[in-house]
Structures are given as structure tokens and as C-alpha cells.
């Protein structure tokens, strides 16, 4: 059995680093966030339809890469992120995203806390709205009754906290 662990949460909360560190620790793979690659490639402001393209590619990569995993696979983002981003930015969400969220079969969501300092880059948009976004993630996870833990801490402590949560959940 392969446990699917999704790292989710607002921008600039260490999802990519945490995904990579967890994969290294558990000697398995992680699936990077496709949105960054896509947004750099299009070289223009994204729109509502771009989020659907991103979601479909992310979902496809998640399903393909799970075959390569050893006991765990870590997802640096997944459809919950695209759903919340659609709702937050456009006030609506693509039906495809809604329909496929339950097909991800995530065993544990690690919701990254906003206790890390904001790291600006050209793809990030809302440093002043991280609390609002964090609460949207938390509320969505709770309302869907999805298994989740909130990961806090800085540096190595954040990774160690996540490792402890995973071991407690699956061992």
C-alpha cells in the first residue's frame, strides 16, 4: 500500500521544501507543483481557464507518479489548492475540479501554517491575505471531513513535526 500525503496551504508556507524533505526522509518521491512550471511557460497573466489546465495536469502527474512510490508519495499541492484559488480569485470553481477532488484518494493532508515569513517572488500574490487563505483551507478540510494535521515550526523543526505526524498516523 502507498500512502498519499498532500502538502497544502497558502502561498509561501514551505510546501515545496517540506514535500522534498519528506520524500527524502521516507526515501520515496514527491510530485512538484505544476502551476509554477505552467505560469513561467505562458509568460502572461493567468486566467480562470488556466487554473483548469493546471489542475488537470497536476492530477495526471499525481496519478502517474504514484506507481513509482515506495510506501509514501508526497504531493506538493493538489486539487484542493486549485479549488480554493478559483473560489478566492474568481468567486467560482471549475466543475471538473469539484468532480475530481474526491478521486485523489489522499490519506493525509498536511496543512502548512502561516508561521513562516513571506518569501516574495513574481508568482505570489497575496502576502496580506495569508490568514484568510489559511482559514479557507482549514474550513474546506473540516467541512469535507478530510484527514489533516496542521504543520508548524521553522526550518528542520517543521520537517520533524511533519515526520512525527506521518509516523503517528500510519505506524
Secondary structure as UniProt FT lines:
FT   STRAND          3..8
FT   TURN            11..12
FT   HELIX           15..25
FT   TURN            26..27
FT   STRAND          29..31
FT   HELIX           34..42
FT   HELIX           48..65
FT   HELIX           66..68
FT   STRAND          72..76
FT   HELIX           79..90
FT   HELIX           95..100
FT   HELIX           101..104
FT   STRAND          108..112
FT   TURN            122..123
FT   HELIX           127..129
FT   HELIX           130..143
FT   TURN            144..145
FT   STRAND          148..151
FT   HELIX           156..170
//
